[in-house]
Amino acid sequence: MSGINGATTVVGVIGDPISHSLSPVIHNAAFGSAGLNWVMVPLAVQAADGASIVDAVRTLGLAGVAVTMPHKQVVARSVDILDPAAEALESVNTIVVGEGGQIVGYSTDGAGFVESLMQAGVDPAERRVVVLGAGAAARSVIDALGRKHCDSIGVVNRSYDAAVTAARLAPMGTAVEVADAAGALSTADIVVNATSVGMGSDESPVPPGVLTSGQTVVDLVYHPLETALLHEARRVGAVAVDGLGMLVHQAALQHRLWTGMTPDLVSMREAANAALQQRR
């Protein structure tokens, strides 16, 4: 893309706050590598104005929107059509303008997580998974893993009720609510940290001496990219997957939904990593 002009196709990323979002960096790298005259711009929309987002997409003629907090739930209630993941989660992170101007809501977070696992050579099918956390990120992971026919999905969370609610997203007979974190973690094939523990710190959500060499450990935290949890995973010989993988892969799915093209994942990750380095 040589520059923004009258023929440029515009997509937005909407949230509050929005200045921290890596989405414009990642998507604009993808558009540039594909030679597309597209641009993503950040759009700050306060929580009170979230219900007007879908109408604004139509009015402004945007080709699509990436949706961040706090708008994912209100957008899910406002679109014309929901994809299965967005319907199950009652949450939308991607708006697509479909045929006839219909506004379609998708959730690409969970599928992006699975894609990042597969890229690391890890197939979650028939694996025992433990997810730490029961918030929005954890729920998207649980929903996606349930669609990949995991053997079991354990949910470890301080609130038991929240853990039960999150676990219900997986198919009947797949999810199991977990109370004993150490016991569940020691027998898991895949461990996923979907909490904020470790963000900007050297804390780990997993006690020392629990991880083993046969496990895959995923940390959705990507600031820092090498968290204490992933450092310990690598130390014991486990497969370590950082949170930037999920971020890039979910963005790649958004790119395909908007453009119909498969983006250059390498350029997307390099751009995101460079932006993270600048923020240190």
Protein Blocks (a to p, Z undefined) as FASTA:
>chain_A
ZZdcfklccdddddddfklpmklmmmmmmmmmnopacddddddddfklmmmmmmmmmmno
pabdcdddfklmmmmmmmmbdcfklmmnopafbdcddehhiacdddfklmmmmmmmmmno
pafehpacddedjbfklmmmmmmmmmnopabdcdddfblklmmmmmmmpcghkaccdfbl
mlmmmmpfbdcdfbfehihpabdfbdehkacfkbccddfbfcdfbdfklmmmmmnopacd
dfklmmmmmmmmmmmmmnopacdfklmmmmmmmmmmmmZZ
